[in-house]
């Protein structure tokens, strides 16, 4: 493996894949928490038992999960772009021939 390929792997492809993997993991965790928070808010509103303050707190908690899901998805896309740039760089490297 020559130096150019190693540079593309170390600086773009491996970190990009790490960002994508980490983002997908946290996206899945935050998305399940978002669904649970939304169901909790829906149940609270349907029963009309809690006070307005409790409903506001539950709603804002669901909003926090919504923002986390958005951010995790965005980082996943950015990691994919970084990985794609690295793969494209590998594809555009000149081919090595045994006979020069």
Buried (B, 14 or more C-beta within 10 A) or exposed (E): EEEEBEEBBEBBBEBBBEBBEBBBEBBEBBBEBBEEBBEBBEEBEEEEEBEEEEBEBBBEBBEEBBEBBEBBBEBBEBBBEBBEBBBEBBEEEEEEEEEE
